[in-house]
Amino acid sequence: MSIFIAELGFVNYPEDLLMAKTGILFASLTAGISGFIWLYLASKNQPVSSDQQEMSGEAHH
């Protein structure tokens, strides 16, 4: 959607359109990578719940 808006805004300015598209794609890539890393680290540090322990057979009663 951002690229579509940029194309409407920079119809007569191809150099500015190229810069806008580059910035949009770079920001999207950066957001995707940082989101993946954040979710990976957040899921890695989660404690194991008692339900998961019972399913894996680690719980000793």
N, C-alpha and C positions, 0 to 999 in steps of 0.2 A: 504494500500500500504506500509506503514511503517513497519508493521509486516512482510509482505512478504520480504522486503529488509533485515530486521533483521534476518529472517530465513536463507536467503542466506549467510549473513555475519558471522553468528555464528553456522554453521553446526556442527562443532566438539566441541562446547563449550556450553553445555546445561545450565549451571549456568548463563553464560552471556546472553544467549537467554532469559531466564526467567526474568532477570533484565531488558533487553531491552523491552520486551513485557509489563512488569509491568509499566515501565516509559512511554511508548507510551499510554497505556490505562489510566493511571492517568492524563497525559497531555491532552488527549482528553476529559476526564470527566471534568477537571478543565476549559478547554476552553468552553465547552458546558454550564456549570453552569454560568460562568462569562458572557458569551454572552447573556444568558437568562435574567440575572439580569440587564445587561446594557440596553437591549431592553425594558424590563419592566419599568425601571426608565425613559428611554428616552420617551416612549410613555405616561407615566403618567404625565409628566411635560409639554406636548405640549399644547399650547393655543388652544381654540376652535375657528375654523374658522367661518366666516359668513355663509358659505354654511351649515355647521353642525348646526348652530343656527336656520337657517330657516327651516331645516328639522325637528328639534325637537320642533319647535313652540316657542322657547324662544325669537326670535327677535321681537321687538316691534317697529312699524313704526309710 
